[in-house]
Amino acid sequence: MRTPSARTRTHRLLAGVAAVTLTLLAACGGTTGEETSGGSGGGDGGGEDLPLVYGVFATPLEEPWDGAIHTALQSAADDGTIEYKHVDNVNTADAMERTLRNIASSEEPDAIMGDAFAAEEAVRKVAAEFPDIPFAFGSGEKPVEPNMSVFDNWLQDPAYLAGMLAGGLTKSNTIGVVGAMPIPEVNRIVNAFVQGVKETNPKATVKVSFINTFFDPAAAKQAANAQVAAGADVLFAERDGVIAAAQEADIPVIGMMVDQQEEAPKNVVTSLIWHMRPTVDAVVEQATSGPEAVDLGEYSFMKDGGSELAPINTDVVGGVPDDLKKKVEDKQAEIMDGSFTTPVDESAPAGSIDVSKK
């Protein structure tokens, strides 16, 4: 690690100023008002020589997408790699711009990570104002020189495997998916899931609903309940709220971003897991060696350790046939050795999909 930068040394002197400013921000309604330190994870210097990485999240951390980033950053802090602080629920573009500018100017962190999907222009505007600070944000847009890197949840591989499971588990031949909105980063996951369903059950129909927001558990649950009423007996919880509906209906469900089995041990058969730590480690490298403008998407691919399918829970309602489990495991081996490449289709899926026609 390089000698700590001026930002690393200076931000500690300004921590009190930042706390006051963040409190004022909260009064404006931009965030939860909770500016939280994740700790340094130890070290002889008590964290004083570690780069400060700030997480700035548009949604509450209960939302799995931002929760996955937060978990990886906290893991790096626990390992003594970084000092970590974060703010969540920065839920408008204006609030995102104000919060980022405040953190960049007051605490001068060594890197800032977060999600920019609902505030692309705001994030890029502030990044341009602070070219010496690496910005790395979940984004559907391209990197921007000199310091704006992007990443995304490239989870098509575990999505395909999860679809195979769902296709083999359904008895009604109807599967429900509840997603955020029909944008490329959601579409490719849903479409990969549908292709996986087709491999194990070409007679199935997949019903797809979008709630047009990234975080509204009540709306997601309502959409899932409608799918159950229409005959779905397996659900894919691309959004938070669907697992609760599956638990009430006592049917299998597939989780998202983190292993969600503990939320409903008799219903969550597996989850698509996003391992953000490889991406975080790449950003920490920028924090110590200098900013870049790169696409970090490759760090989310299954073969690179950035994603996986959670262990299959055979104790779910209805069980999991041994031959189905083996099919999924064999396909996973093909993905890992490169003999199978999951198709990437970012077109908007239809509301009801006859998989035999895909």
Order of alpha helices (4+ residues) and beta strands (2+ residues): alpha-alpha-beta-beta-alpha-beta-alpha-beta-alpha-beta-beta-alpha-beta-alpha-beta-alpha-beta-alpha-beta-beta-alpha-beta-alpha-beta
